[in-house]
């Protein structure tokens, strides 16, 4: 979940761990991209599910 990446980023920032912060930023971005992709797929597939049920 995105909230976990945000929290980990805050911890990395508080610790001054620049390597961890860079990793968290990259991975959080990837997670957001994946979330966007799955939401799009769900929006595309949901109407088909209802049509197939008829």
Secondary structure, DSSP 8 states (H G I E B T S, - for coil): -HHHHHHHHHHHHHHT-HHHHHHHHHHHHHHHHHHHHHHHHHHHHHHHHHHHH-
